[in-house]
C-alpha cells in the first residue's frame, strides 16, 4: 500500500444520525407506497444496508454494478455497467442509492438508463456530494453530506480497492 495519510472527516455517529434523518424523509415521501431501492455497487453497500434498515416502508432490494474509476482517484469519464438489476421497474417507485456524486457522470448514466425503463417515479440519494466537482448536472433528492473536492475513503468508499471496511469517512493525502 502506498504511503497515505487518512484524516477522519465524518464519524460513525454523524453518519448514523444523518441516515435516520434521510430515512424519516423517505418514510414521509413514500408513505403507504412500495419502494424498489437500488444499491449502486460497490461503494454504496454500507450506506444502503444502514438506510434500508431504517426505513418503515415496503422495500424491495435491487443491485446495480457500475464502474468509472478503476484504480485511479479521477473518473475515467466512461461509465461501464458490470451488473444489471434483476426486476422490472416499470410503473414502480425507485430510489437510487449512491455512495458519492463527484463529476455526476455516473448518476447521469444511471438515471438515463433507469428512466428509459418507465418507472412511476425515480428519486436519488447520495451519502456524499462534491458540489465543486460536478460536471454533469444531476438532481440528488436526498444528500447526506457535502464534502470538498478531495478524495475520500471509508464506509464503502475505496482507494484501489482498500478502506471500504472503515466505519467512518476519511480524506486521503498522498505522502509521497
Ligand atoms: P462520478 O461519476 O464522478 O460522480 O463518480 C461516481 C463514482 O466514483 C462514485 O460512485 C464512487 O464510486 C467513485 N468516487 C468518486 N469520488 C470518490 C472519492 O472521493 N472516493 C472514492 N470513490 C469516489
Backbone and ligand atoms as CSV (ligand in chain L), in Angstrom:
chain,resi,resn,atom,element,x,y,z
A,1,UNK,N,N,0.851,-1.203,0.000
A,1,UNK,CA,C,0.000,0.000,0.000
A,1,UNK,C,C,0.879,1.243,0.000
A,2,UNK,N,N,0.438,2.258,-0.763
A,2,UNK,CA,C,1.225,3.495,-0.819
A,2,UNK,C,C,1.249,4.194,0.526
A,3,UNK,N,N,2.133,5.196,0.625
A,3,UNK,CA,C,2.254,5.945,1.862
A,3,UNK,C,C,1.159,7.010,1.920
A,4,UNK,N,N,0.022,6.660,2.526
A,4,UNK,CA,C,-1.129,7.564,2.546
A,4,UNK,C,C,-1.424,8.012,3.966
A,5,UNK,N,N,-1.919,9.228,4.095
A,5,UNK,CA,C,-2.394,9.648,5.420
A,5,UNK,C,C,-3.902,9.855,5.349
A,6,UNK,N,N,-4.615,9.261,6.310
A,6,UNK,CA,C,-6.070,9.408,6.353
A,6,UNK,C,C,-6.435,10.413,7.435
A,7,UNK,N,N,-7.258,11.396,7.084
A,7,UNK,CA,C,-7.753,12.338,8.095
A,7,UNK,C,C,-9.252,12.120,8.267
A,8,UNK,N,N,-9.680,11.709,9.481
A,8,UNK,CA,C,-11.105,11.483,9.698
A,8,UNK,C,C,-11.921,12.733,9.366
A,9,UNK,N,N,-13.045,12.519,8.675
A,9,UNK,CA,C,-13.845,13.655,8.191
A,9,UNK,C,C,-15.263,13.598,8.776
A,10,UNK,N,N,-15.873,12.414,8.716
A,10,UNK,CA,C,-17.246,12.246,9.226
A,10,UNK,C,C,-17.263,10.956,10.058
A,11,UNK,N,N,-17.640,11.082,11.330
A,11,UNK,CA,C,-17.551,9.892,12.191
A,11,UNK,C,C,-18.823,9.036,12.136
A,12,UNK,N,N,-18.761,7.886,12.793
A,12,UNK,CA,C,-19.855,6.909,12.721
A,12,UNK,C,C,-21.169,7.477,13.221
A,13,UNK,N,N,-21.128,8.214,14.334
A,13,UNK,CA,C,-22.416,8.683,14.875
A,13,UNK,C,C,-23.002,9.785,13.997
A,14,UNK,N,N,-22.151,10.604,13.398
A,14,UNK,CA,C,-22.674,11.614,12.452
A,14,UNK,C,C,-23.355,10.928,11.265
A,15,UNK,N,N,-22.727,9.861,10.765
A,15,UNK,CA,C,-23.297,9.135,9.611
A,15,UNK,C,C,-24.652,8.540,9.996
A,16,UNK,N,N,-24.702,7.852,11.151
A,16,UNK,CA,C,-25.941,7.176,11.544
A,16,UNK,C,C,-27.071,8.175,11.808
A,17,UNK,N,N,-26.717,9.314,12.404
A,17,UNK,CA,C,-27.730,10.330,12.709
A,17,UNK,C,C,-28.347,10.858,11.407
A,18,UNK,N,N,-27.464,11.130,10.436
A,18,UNK,CA,C,-27.944,11.673,9.148
A,18,UNK,C,C,-28.797,10.638,8.396
A,19,UNK,N,N,-28.404,9.372,8.489
A,19,UNK,CA,C,-29.173,8.321,7.811
A,19,UNK,C,C,-30.591,8.240,8.385
A,20,UNK,N,N,-30.711,8.365,9.697
A,20,UNK,CA,C,-32.045,8.326,10.308
A,20,UNK,C,C,-32.892,9.504,9.823
A,21,UNK,N,N,-32.254,10.671,9.656
A,21,UNK,CA,C,-32.996,11.840,9.156
A,21,UNK,C,C,-33.488,11.596,7.727
A,22,UNK,N,N,-32.611,11.040,6.893
A,22,UNK,CA,C,-32.991,10.776,5.492
A,22,UNK,C,C,-34.098,9.714,5.443
A,23,UNK,N,N,-33.978,8.683,6.273
A,23,UNK,CA,C,-34.996,7.618,6.297
A,23,UNK,C,C,-36.360,8.199,6.687
A,24,UNK,N,N,-36.352,9.122,7.619
A,24,UNK,CA,C,-37.611,9.757,8.036
A,24,UNK,C,C,-38.252,10.511,6.870
A,25,UNK,N,N,-37.414,11.249,6.121
A,25,UNK,CA,C,-37.929,11.978,4.940
A,25,UNK,C,C,-38.519,11.004,3.926
A,26,UNK,N,N,-37.815,9.879,3.711
A,26,UNK,CA,C,-38.300,8.889,2.742
A,26,UNK,C,C,-39.597,8.250,3.224
A,27,UNK,N,N,-39.671,7.940,4.515
A,27,UNK,CA,C,-40.911,7.358,5.070
A,27,UNK,C,C,-42.081,8.291,4.811
A,28,UNK,N,N,-41.812,9.591,4.973
A,28,UNK,CA,C,-42.874,10.582,4.770
A,28,UNK,C,C,-43.223,10.676,3.278
A,29,UNK,N,N,-42.195,10.754,2.416
A,29,UNK,CA,C,-42.434,10.970,0.980
A,29,UNK,C,C,-43.066,9.763,0.279
A,30,UNK,N,N,-42.814,8.558,0.818
A,30,UNK,CA,C,-43.350,7.346,0.164
A,30,UNK,C,C,-44.369,6.612,1.039
A,31,UNK,N,N,-44.963,7.349,1.974
A,31,UNK,CA,C,-45.914,6.737,2.916
A,31,UNK,C,C,-46.986,5.909,2.178
A,32,UNK,N,N,-47.154,4.665,2.611
A,32,UNK,CA,C,-48.194,3.805,2.027
A,32,UNK,C,C,-47.839,3.242,0.661
A,33,UNK,N,N,-46.611,3.531,0.174
A,33,UNK,CA,C,-46.227,3.042,-1.164
A,33,UNK,C,C,-45.067,2.056,-1.070
A,34,UNK,N,N,-44.949,1.242,-2.120
A,34,UNK,CA,C,-43.824,0.304,-2.170
A,34,UNK,C,C,-42.643,0.986,-2.858
A,35,UNK,N,N,-41.442,0.604,-2.443
A,35,UNK,CA,C,-40.240,1.249,-2.995
A,35,UNK,C,C,-39.213,0.193,-3.407
A,36,UNK,N,N,-38.733,0.313,-4.666
A,36,UNK,CA,C,-37.608,-0.538,-5.076
A,36,UNK,C,C,-36.342,0.273,-4.822
A,37,UNK,N,N,-35.494,-0.238,-3.948
A,37,UNK,CA,C,-34.296,0.509,-3.564
A,37,UNK,C,C,-33.095,-0.130,-4.276
A,38,UNK,N,N,-32.421,0.687,-5.104
A,38,UNK,CA,C,-31.338,0.169,-5.944
A,38,UNK,C,C,-29.987,0.555,-5.348
A,39,UNK,N,N,-29.216,-0.461,-5.001
A,39,UNK,CA,C,-27.875,-0.265,-4.441
A,39,UNK,C,C,-26.878,-0.187,-5.598
A,40,UNK,N,N,-26.144,0.914,-5.694
A,40,UNK,CA,C,-25.153,1.049,-6.774
A,40,UNK,C,C,-23.812,0.544,-6.238
A,41,UNK,N,N,-23.416,-0.619,-6.764
A,41,UNK,CA,C,-22.188,-1.269,-6.275
A,41,UNK,C,C,-20.960,-0.678,-6.931
A,42,UNK,N,N,-19.777,-0.717,-6.267
A,42,UNK,CA,C,-19.725,-1.362,-4.970
A,42,UNK,C,C,-19.912,-0.371,-3.835
A,43,UNK,N,N,-19.591,0.895,-4.080
A,43,UNK,CA,C,-19.376,1.845,-2.995
A,43,UNK,C,C,-20.532,2.101,-2.057
A,44,UNK,N,N,-21.790,1.883,-2.505
A,44,UNK,CA,C,-22.901,2.295,-1.636
A,44,UNK,C,C,-23.402,1.179,-0.722
A,45,UNK,N,N,-22.697,0.018,-0.699
A,45,UNK,CA,C,-23.270,-1.123,0.041
A,45,UNK,C,C,-23.473,-0.847,1.531
A,46,UNK,N,N,-22.613,-0.075,2.135
A,46,UNK,CA,C,-22.753,0.163,3.584
A,46,UNK,C,C,-23.872,1.154,3.865
A,47,UNK,N,N,-23.874,2.236,3.105
A,47,UNK,CA,C,-24.940,3.239,3.239
A,47,UNK,C,C,-26.289,2.568,2.975
A,48,UNK,N,N,-26.333,1.763,1.930
A,48,UNK,CA,C,-27.557,1.074,1.534
A,48,UNK,C,C,-28.074,0.184,2.672
A,49,UNK,N,N,-27.163,-0.611,3.240
A,49,UNK,CA,C,-27.577,-1.560,4.290
A,49,UNK,C,C,-28.128,-0.817,5.500
A,50,UNK,N,N,-27.504,0.292,5.866
A,50,UNK,CA,C,-27.997,1.059,7.022
A,50,UNK,C,C,-29.289,1.791,6.681
A,51,UNK,N,N,-29.364,2.334,5.470
A,51,UNK,CA,C,-30.558,3.104,5.087
A,51,UNK,C,C,-31.805,2.209,5.014
A,52,UNK,N,N,-31.702,1.073,4.344
A,52,UNK,CA,C,-32.916,0.239,4.197
A,52,UNK,C,C,-33.390,-0.277,5.556
A,53,UNK,N,N,-32.451,-0.489,6.493
A,53,UNK,CA,C,-32.866,-0.967,7.819
A,53,UNK,C,C,-33.559,0.125,8.630
A,54,UNK,N,N,-33.361,1.374,8.218
A,54,UNK,CA,C,-34.003,2.478,8.941
A,54,UNK,C,C,-35.354,2.855,8.326
A,55,UNK,N,N,-35.713,2.218,7.198
A,55,UNK,CA,C,-36.964,2.584,6.519
A,55,UNK,C,C,-38.154,1.809,7.068
A,56,UNK,N,N,-39.262,2.504,7.213
A,56,UNK,CA,C,-40.519,1.838,7.598
A,56,UNK,C,C,-41.449,1.814,6.401
A,57,UNK,N,N,-41.001,1.165,5.344
A,57,UNK,CA,C,-41.766,1.088,4.093
A,57,UNK,C,C,-41.689,-0.347,3.582
A,58,UNK,N,N,-42.546,-0.684,2.608
A,58,UNK,CA,C,-42.391,-1.975,1.931
A,58,UNK,C,C,-41.298,-1.802,0.881
A,59,UNK,N,N,-40.168,-2.450,1.134
A,59,UNK,CA,C,-38.974,-2.242,0.312
A,59,UNK,C,C,-38.619,-3.518,-0.447
A,60,UNK,N,N,-38.224,-3.358,-1.719
A,60,UNK,CA,C,-37.621,-4.474,-2.451
A,60,UNK,C,C,-36.197,-4.055,-2.812
A,61,UNK,N,N,-35.266,-4.967,-2.718
A,61,UNK,CA,C,-33.844,-4.635,-2.917
A,61,UNK,C,C,-33.363,-5.072,-4.304
A,62,UNK,N,N,-32.667,-4.168,-4.977
A,62,UNK,CA,C,-32.046,-4.479,-6.270
A,62,UNK,C,C,-30.602,-3.962,-6.257
A,63,UNK,N,N,-29.763,-4.584,-7.090
A,63,UNK,CA,C,-28.339,-4.241,-7.099
A,63,UNK,C,C,-27.887,-3.941,-8.527
A,64,UNK,N,N,-27.119,-2.843,-8.659
A,64,UNK,CA,C,-26.712,-2.368,-9.983
A,64,UNK,C,C,-25.201,-2.110,-9.893
A,65,UNK,N,N,-24.450,-2.738,-10.757
A,65,UNK,CA,C,-22.989,-2.579,-10.693
A,65,UNK,C,C,-22.499,-1.607,-11.754
A,66,UNK,N,N,-21.725,-0.602,-11.333
A,66,UNK,CA,C,-21.161,0.367,-12.272
A,66,UNK,C,C,-19.710,0.624,-11.906
A,67,UNK,N,N,-18.929,0.968,-12.915
A,67,UNK,CA,C,-17.532,1.266,-12.639
A,67,UNK,C,C,-17.091,2.437,-13.508
A,68,UNK,N,N,-16.432,3.431,-12.903
A,68,UNK,CA,C,-15.912,4.531,-13.721
A,68,UNK,C,C,-14.524,4.953,-13.281
A,69,UNK,N,N,-14.055,4.447,-12.139
A,69,UNK,CA,C,-12.783,4.924,-11.589
A,69,UNK,C,C,-11.602,3.984,-11.787
A,70,UNK,N,N,-11.857,2.667,-11.928
A,70,UNK,CA,C,-10.735,1.724,-11.942
A,70,UNK,C,C,-9.932,1.918,-10.667
A,71,UNK,N,N,-8.599,1.967,-10.797
A,71,UNK,CA,C,-7.756,2.141,-9.600
A,71,UNK,C,C,-7.357,3.589,-9.381
A,72,UNK,N,N,-7.896,4.502,-10.197
A,72,UNK,CA,C,-7.471,5.895,-10.129
A,72,UNK,C,C,-8.306,6.696,-9.132
A,73,UNK,N,N,-7.835,7.903,-8.798
A,73,UNK,CA,C,-8.652,8.785,-7.963
A,73,UNK,C,C,-9.391,9.791,-8.846
A,74,UNK,N,N,-9.278,9.645,-10.162
A,74,UNK,CA,C,-10.007,10.531,-11.095
A,74,UNK,C,C,-10.939,9.683,-11.947
A,75,UNK,N,N,-12.140,10.210,-12.210
A,75,UNK,CA,C,-13.077,9.477,-13.043
A,75,UNK,C,C,-12.484,9.282,-14.432
A,76,UNK,N,N,-12.685,8.072,-14.997
A,76,UNK,CA,C,-12.176,7.804,-16.347
A,76,UNK,C,C,-13.014,8.551,-17.381
A,77,UNK,N,N,-14.197,9.020,-16.962
A,77,UNK,CA,C,-15.105,9.700,-17.891
A,77,UNK,C,C,-15.982,8.720,-18.634
A,78,UNK,N,N,-15.729,7.423,-18.428
A,78,UNK,CA,C,-16.544,6.409,-19.099
A,78,UNK,C,C,-17.151,5.491,-18.059
A,79,UNK,N,N,-18.478,5.394,-18.092
A,79,UNK,CA,C,-19.153,4.572,-17.101
A,79,UNK,C,C,-19.460,3.214,-17.733
A,80,UNK,N,N,-19.171,2.145,-17.002
A,80,UNK,CA,C,-19.358,0.791,-17.513
A,80,UNK,C,C,-20.296,0.033,-16.577
A,81,UNK,N,N,-21.323,-0.613,-17.155
A,81,UNK,CA,C,-22.210,-1.411,-16.314
A,81,UNK,C,C,-21.586,-2.784,-16.083
A,82,UNK,N,N,-21.500,-3.191,-14.818
A,82,UNK,CA,C,-20.921,-4.507,-14.514
A,82,UNK,C,C,-21.992,-5.492,-14.040
A,83,UNK,N,N,-23.158,-4.958,-13.639
A,83,UNK,CA,C,-24.264,-5.818,-13.192
A,83,UNK,C,C,-25.566,-5.052,-13.351
A,84,UNK,N,N,-26.565,-5.694,-13.957
A,84,UNK,CA,C,-27.865,-5.016,-14.125
A,84,UNK,C,C,-28.827,-5.467,-13.021
A,85,UNK,N,N,-29.850,-4.646,-12.753
A,85,UNK,CA,C,-30.863,-5.064,-11.788
A,85,UNK,C,C,-31.645,-6.245,-12.363
A,86,UNK,N,N,-32.314,-6.946,-11.443
A,86,UNK,CA,C,-32.932,-8.209,-11.811
A,86,UNK,C,C,-34.430,-8.131,-12.050
A,87,UNK,N,N,-35.038,-6.967,-11.744
A,87,UNK,CA,C,-36.503,-6.877,-11.779
A,87,UNK,C,C,-36.939,-5.756,-12.711
A,88,UNK,N,N,-38.176,-5.861,-13.167
A,88,UNK,CA,C,-38.743,-4.756,-13.947
A,88,UNK,C,C,-39.100,-3.629,-12.985
A,89,UNK,N,N,-38.819,-2.379,-13.403
A,89,UNK,CA,C,-39.180,-1.240,-12.550
A,89,UNK,C,C,-40.322,-0.435,-13.188
A,90,UNK,N,N,-40.884,-0.967,-14.259
A,90,UNK,CA,C,-41.951,-0.241,-14.955
A,90,UNK,C,C,-43.129,0.017,-14.000
A,91,UNK,N,N,-43.530,1.274,-13.924
A,91,UNK,CA,C,-44.672,1.642,-13.078
A,91,UNK,C,C,-44.386,1.617,-11.580
A,92,UNK,N,N,-43.103,1.449,-11.193
A,92,UNK,CA,C,-42.758,1.321,-9.769
A,92,UNK,C,C,-42.031,2.568,-9.263
A,93,UNK,N,N,-42.061,2.746,-7.942
A,93,UNK,CA,C,-41.253,3.794,-7.317
A,93,UNK,C,C,-39.845,3.262,-7.100
A,94,UNK,N,N,-38.849,4.064,-7.510
A,94,UNK,CA,C,-37.458,3.615,-7.419
A,94,UNK,C,C,-36.634,4.649,-6.655
A,95,UNK,N,N,-35.796,4.150,-5.751
A,95,UNK,CA,C,-34.815,5.009,-5.087
A,95,UNK,C,C,-33.425,4.499,-5.439
A,96,UNK,N,N,-32.612,5.371,-6.059
A,96,UNK,CA,C,-31.230,5.008,-6.406
A,96,UNK,C,C,-30.318,5.464,-5.267
A,97,UNK,N,N,-29.529,4.519,-4.746
A,97,UNK,CA,C,-28.669,4.828,-3.600
A,97,UNK,C,C,-27.201,4.821,-4.050
A,98,UNK,N,N,-26.587,5.988,-4.026
A,98,UNK,CA,C,-25.178,6.148,-4.411
A,98,UNK,C,C,-24.341,6.478,-3.178
A,99,UNK,N,N,-23.062,6.123,-3.230
A,99,UNK,CA,C,-22.150,6.494,-2.144
A,99,UNK,C,C,-21.780,7.973,-2.258
A,100,UNK,N,N,-21.361,8.376,-3.455
A,100,UNK,CA,C,-20.871,9.753,-3.623
A,100,UNK,C,C,-21.144,10.229,-5.046
A,101,UNK,N,N,-21.524,11.481,-5.188
A,101,UNK,CA,C,-21.623,12.088,-6.521
A,101,UNK,C,C,-20.487,13.087,-6.641
A,102,UNK,N,N,-19.619,12.817,-7.619
A,102,UNK,CA,C,-18.396,13.599,-7.817
A,102,UNK,C,C,-18.594,14.429,-9.092
A,103,UNK,N,N,-18.238,13.890,-10.269
A,103,UNK,CA,C,-18.493,14.630,-11.505
A,103,UNK,C,C,-19.979,14.585,-11.882
A,104,UNK,N,N,-20.691,13.581,-11.388
A,104,UNK,CA,C,-22.106,13.431,-11.733
A,104,UNK,C,C,-22.331,12.522,-12.927
A,105,UNK,N,N,-21.240,12.093,-13.568
A,105,UNK,CA,C,-21.360,11.245,-14.777
A,105,UNK,C,C,-22.070,9.928,-14.489
A,106,UNK,N,N,-21.706,9.316,-13.373
A,106,UNK,CA,C,-22.285,8.017,-13.036
A,106,UNK,C,C,-23.779,8.153,-12.788
A,107,UNK,N,N,-24.162,9.180,-12.010
A,107,UNK,CA,C,-25.584,9.368,-11.704
A,107,UNK,C,C,-26.361,9.675,-12.980
A,108,UNK,N,N,-25.758,10.465,-13.881
A,108,UNK,CA,C,-26.456,10.801,-15.117
A,108,UNK,C,C,-26.688,9.535,-15.959
A,109,UNK,N,N,-25.649,8.718,-16.048
A,109,UNK,CA,C,-25.745,7.460,-16.800
A,109,UNK,C,C,-26.858,6.589,-16.231
A,110,UNK,N,N,-26.816,6.463,-14.906
A,110,UNK,CA,C,-27.807,5.646,-14.201
A,110,UNK,C,C,-29.229,6.105,-14.447
A,111,UNK,N,N,-29.432,7.418,-14.304
A,111,UNK,CA,C,-30.786,7.946,-14.438
A,111,UNK,C,C,-31.295,7.787,-15.859
A,112,UNK,N,N,-30.424,8.064,-16.837
A,112,UNK,CA,C,-30.837,7.907,-18.235
A,112,UNK,C,C,-31.243,6.455,-18.482
A,113,UNK,N,N,-30.421,5.547,-17.964
A,113,UNK,CA,C,-30.685,4.130,-18.166
A,113,UNK,C,C,-31.971,3.677,-17.471
A,114,UNK,N,N,-32.145,4.049,-16.208
A,114,UNK,CA,C,-33.319,3.567,-15.463
A,114,UNK,C,C,-34.603,4.262,-15.906
A,115,UNK,N,N,-34.482,5.556,-16.272
A,115,UNK,CA,C,-35.697,6.267,-16.709
A,115,UNK,C,C,-36.260,5.651,-17.985
A,116,UNK,N,N,-35.383,5.105,-18.843
A,116,UNK,CA,C,-35.861,4.504,-20.098
A,116,UNK,C,C,-36.719,3.266,-19.822
A,117,UNK,N,N,-36.694,2.765,-18.587
A,117,UNK,CA,C,-37.491,1.571,-18.239
A,117,UNK,C,C,-38.861,1.942,-17.651
A,118,UNK,N,N,-39.200,3.229,-17.768
A,118,UNK,CA,C,-40.536,3.737,-17.415
A,118,UNK,C,C,-41.011,3.467,-15.977
A,119,UNK,N,N,-40.209,3.833,-14.988
A,119,UNK,CA,C,-40.697,3.730,-13.608
A,119,UNK,C,C,-41.762,4.781,-13.362
A,120,UNK,N,N,-42.535,4.610,-12.274
A,120,UNK,CA,C,-43.531,5.624,-11.924
A,120,UNK,C,C,-42.808,6.885,-11.468
A,121,UNK,N,N,-41.811,6.710,-10.602
A,121,UNK,CA,C,-41.074,7.834,-10.033
A,121,UNK,C,C,-39.656,7.359,-9.692
A,122,UNK,N,N,-38.649,8.202,-9.981
A,122,UNK,CA,C,-37.285,7.859,-9.534
A,122,UNK,C,C,-36.787,8.964,-8.626
A,123,UNK,N,N,-36.296,8.587,-7.458
A,123,UNK,CA,C,-35.629,9.539,-6.566
A,123,UNK,C,C,-34.203,9.054,-6.356
A,124,UNK,N,N,-33.347,10.008,-5.982
A,124,UNK,CA,C,-31.934,9.671,-5.817
A,124,UNK,C,C,-31.430,10.092,-4.446
A,125,UNK,N,N,-30.544,9.275,-3.898
A,125,UNK,CA,C,-29.852,9.702,-2.683
A,125,UNK,C,C,-28.368,9.386,-2.824
A,126,UNK,N,N,-27.546,10.286,-2.294
A,126,UNK,CA,C,-26.103,10.054,-2.246
A,126,UNK,C,C,-25.651,10.429,-0.842
A,127,UNK,N,N,-24.874,9.552,-0.222
A,127,UNK,CA,C,-24.397,9.889,1.124
A,127,UNK,C,C,-23.516,11.136,1.080
A,128,UNK,N,N,-22.684,11.207,0.016
A,128,UNK,CA,C,-21.771,12.346,-0.106
A,128,UNK,C,C,-21.953,13.025,-1.456
A,129,UNK,N,N,-21.711,14.331,-1.456
A,129,UNK,CA,C,-21.831,15.109,-2.697
A,129,UNK,C,C,-20.694,16.123,-2.714
A,130,UNK,N,N,-19.981,16.163,-3.881
A,130,UNK,CA,C,-18.877,17.130,-4.027
A,130,UNK,C,C,-19.338,18.238,-4.968
A,131,UNK,N,N,-19.949,19.302,-4.456
A,131,UNK,CA,C,-20.513,20.325,-5.350
A,131,UNK,C,C,-19.485,20.978,-6.266
A,132,UNK,N,N,-18.227,21.070,-5.820
A,132,UNK,CA,C,-17.205,21.739,-6.662
A,132,UNK,C,C,-16.745,20.871,-7.830
A,133,UNK,N,N,-17.031,19.561,-7.771
A,133,UNK,CA,C,-16.519,18.658,-8.811
A,133,UNK,C,C,-17.517,18.381,-9.924
A,134,UNK,N,N,-18.773,18.796,-9.716
A,134,UNK,CA,C,-19.834,18.402,-10.649
A,134,UNK,C,C,-19.616,18.944,-12.061
A,135,UNK,N,N,-19.703,18.037,-13.038
A,135,UNK,CA,C,-19.610,18.434,-14.454
A,135,UNK,C,C,-20.945,18.220,-15.137
A,136,UNK,N,N,-21.619,17.131,-14.745
A,136,UNK,CA,C,-22.936,16.819,-15.320
A,136,UNK,C,C,-23.987,17.161,-14.282
A,137,UNK,N,N,-24.858,18.114,-14.620
A,137,UNK,CA,C,-25.909,18.472,-13.665
A,137,UNK,C,C,-26.826,17.281,-13.438
A,138,UNK,N,N,-26.987,16.894,-12.201
A,138,UNK,CA,C,-27.945,15.836,-11.905
A,138,UNK,C,C,-28.552,16.137,-10.546
A,139,UNK,N,N,-29.848,15.960,-10.443
A,139,UNK,CA,C,-30.525,16.325,-9.203
A,139,UNK,C,C,-30.423,15.176,-8.205
A,140,UNK,N,N,-29.998,15.488,-6.993
A,140,UNK,CA,C,-29.977,14.473,-5.930
A,140,UNK,C,C,-31.014,14.894,-4.903
A,141,UNK,N,N,-31.979,14.018,-4.681
A,141,UNK,CA,C,-33.099,14.393,-3.822
A,141,UNK,C,C,-32.746,14.387,-2.344
A,142,UNK,N,N,-31.907,13.442,-1.932
A,142,UNK,CA,C,-31.563,13.330,-0.508
A,142,UNK,C,C,-30.031,13.218,-0.400
A,143,UNK,N,N,-29.392,14.298,0.053
A,143,UNK,CA,C,-27.926,14.311,0.188
A,143,UNK,C,C,-27.565,14.130,1.657
A,144,UNK,N,N,-26.600,13.239,1.913
A,144,UNK,CA,C,-26.144,13.050,3.295
A,144,UNK,C,C,-25.302,14.229,3.749
A,145,UNK,N,N,-24.126,14.380,3.107
A,145,UNK,CA,C,-23.196,15.452,3.462
A,145,UNK,C,C,-22.546,16.004,2.199
A,146,UNK,N,N,-22.273,17.299,2.213
A,146,UNK,CA,C,-21.444,17.880,1.143
A,146,UNK,C,C,-19.991,17.825,1.611
A,147,UNK,N,N,-19.090,17.459,0.683
A,147,UNK,CA,C,-17.660,17.448,1.014
A,147,UNK,C,C,-16.916,18.266,-0.038
A,148,UNK,N,N,-15.676,18.653,0.303
A,148,UNK,CA,C,-14.857,19.430,-0.632
A,148,UNK,C,C,-14.362,18.547,-1.772
A,149,UNK,N,N,-13.614,19.170,-2.671
A,149,UNK,CA,C,-13.118,18.433,-3.830
A,149,UNK,C,C,-11.849,17.658,-3.477
A,150,UNK,N,N,-12.013,16.671,-2.592
A,150,UNK,CA,C,-10.876,15.866,-2.154
A,150,UNK,C,C,-11.279,14.403,-2.231
A,151,UNK,N,N,-10.295,13.508,-2.239
A,151,UNK,CA,C,-10.611,12.090,-2.349
A,151,UNK,C,C,-10.902,11.541,-0.959
A,152,UNK,N,N,-12.009,10.834,-0.847
A,152,UNK,CA,C,-12.410,10.316,0.462
A,152,UNK,C,C,-12.567,8.793,0.408
A,153,UNK,N,N,-12.368,8.168,1.557
A,153,UNK,CA,C,-12.490,6.702,1.649
A,153,UNK,C,C,-13.266,6.331,2.905
A,154,UNK,N,N,-13.628,5.047,2.978
A,154,UNK,CA,C,-14.287,4.512,4.166
A,154,UNK,C,C,-15.782,4.408,3.975
A,155,UNK,N,N,-16.415,3.611,4.852
A,155,UNK,CA,C,-17.859,3.422,4.818
A,155,UNK,C,C,-18.316,3.057,3.389
A,156,UNK,N,N,-17.588,2.135,2.790
A,156,UNK,CA,C,-17.924,1.654,1.450
A,156,UNK,C,C,-17.064,2.219,0.338
A,157,UNK,N,N,-16.495,3.399,0.561
A,157,UNK,CA,C,-15.685,4.043,-0.494
A,157,UNK,C,C,-14.238,3.542,-0.433
A,158,UNK,N,N,-13.661,3.352,-1.609
A,158,UNK,CA,C,-12.322,2.745,-1.645
A,158,UNK,C,C,-11.267,3.628,-2.285
A,159,UNK,N,N,-10.011,3.263,-2.017
A,159,UNK,CA,C,-8.886,3.725,-2.820
A,159,UNK,C,C,-8.168,2.454,-3.249
A,160,UNK,N,N,-8.132,2.200,-4.556
A,160,UNK,CA,C,-7.541,0.990,-5.126
A,160,UNK,C,C,-8.062,-0.275,-4.441
A,161,UNK,N,N,-9.350,-0.253,-4.092
A,161,UNK,CA,C,-9.973,-1.444,-3.500
A,161,UNK,C,C,-9.868,-1.513,-1.985
A,162,UNK,N,N,-9.050,-0.669,-1.390
A,162,UNK,CA,C,-8.856,-0.706,0.062
A,162,UNK,C,C,-9.746,0.315,0.777
A,163,UNK,N,N,-9.854,0.134,2.064
A,163,UNK,CA,C,-10.511,1.069,3.008
A,163,UNK,C,C,-12.040,1.026,3.002
A,164,UNK,N,N,-12.658,0.174,2.193
A,164,UNK,CA,C,-14.130,0.145,2.178
A,164,UNK,C,C,-14.687,-0.228,3.554
A,165,UNK,N,N,-13.912,-0.996,4.331
A,165,UNK,CA,C,-14.409,-1.508,5.610
A,165,UNK,C,C,-14.271,-0.524,6.767
A,166,UNK,N,N,-13.701,0.648,6.540
A,166,UNK,CA,C,-13.634,1.637,7.630
A,166,UNK,C,C,-15.060,2.037,8.014
A,167,UNK,N,N,-15.370,2.149,9.308
A,167,UNK,CA,C,-16.737,2.521,9.686
A,167,UNK,C,C,-16.999,4.025,9.627
A,168,UNK,N,N,-15.993,4.805,9.287
A,168,UNK,CA,C,-16.138,6.265,9.198
A,168,UNK,C,C,-15.588,6.732,7.846
A,169,UNK,N,N,-15.745,8.041,7.553
A,169,UNK,CA,C,-15.238,8.583,6.272
A,169,UNK,C,C,-14.022,9.462,6.543
A,170,UNK,N,N,-12.994,9.244,5.725
A,170,UNK,CA,C,-11.748,9.998,5.900
A,170,UNK,C,C,-11.307,10.560,4.565
A,171,UNK,N,N,-10.569,11.684,4.615
A,171,UNK,CA,C,-9.958,12.176,3.375
A,171,UNK,C,C,-8.550,11.592,3.288
A,172,UNK,N,N,-8.075,11.491,2.052
A,172,UNK,CA,C,-6.790,10.820,1.798
A,172,UNK,C,C,-5.764,11.823,1.303
A,173,UNK,N,N,-4.605,11.820,1.941
A,173,UNK,CA,C,-3.492,12.613,1.407
A,173,UNK,C,C,-2.359,11.657,1.040
A,174,UNK,N,N,-1.830,11.873,-0.153
A,174,UNK,CA,C,-0.700,11.055,-0.582
A,174,UNK,C,C,0.578,11.664,-0.015
A,175,UNK,N,N,1.330,10.889,0.750
A,175,UNK,CA,C,2.518,11.406,1.436
A,175,UNK,C,C,3.795,11.262,0.597
A,176,UNK,N,N,3.688,10.701,-0.623
A,176,UNK,CA,C,4.906,10.532,-1.449
A,176,UNK,C,C,5.370,11.839,-2.054
L,1,LIG,P1,P,-18.778,10.425,-10.647
L,1,LIG,O1,O,-19.257,9.670,-11.835
L,1,LIG,O2,O,-17.538,11.235,-10.966
L,1,LIG,O3,O,-19.837,11.263,-9.977
L,1,LIG,O4,O,-18.251,9.395,-9.601
L,1,LIG,C1,C,-19.077,8.470,-9.033
L,1,LIG,C2,C,-18.323,7.265,-8.518
L,1,LIG,O5,O,-16.892,7.440,-8.432
L,1,LIG,C3,C,-18.780,7.026,-7.120
L,1,LIG,O6,O,-19.909,6.198,-7.095
L,1,LIG,C4,C,-17.563,6.406,-6.469
L,1,LIG,O7,O,-17.585,5.015,-6.642
L,1,LIG,C5,C,-16.374,6.987,-7.193
L,1,LIG,N1,N,-15.816,8.150,-6.459
L,1,LIG,C6,C,-15.954,9.463,-6.752
L,1,LIG,N2,N,-15.303,10.231,-5.858
L,1,LIG,C7,C,-14.751,9.375,-4.966
L,1,LIG,C8,C,-13.966,9.566,-3.772
L,1,LIG,O8,O,-13.638,10.679,-3.322
L,1,LIG,N3,N,-13.584,8.423,-3.129
L,1,LIG,C9,C,-13.904,7.163,-3.554
L,1,LIG,N4,N,-14.642,6.957,-4.660
L,1,LIG,C10,C,-15.061,8.043,-5.353
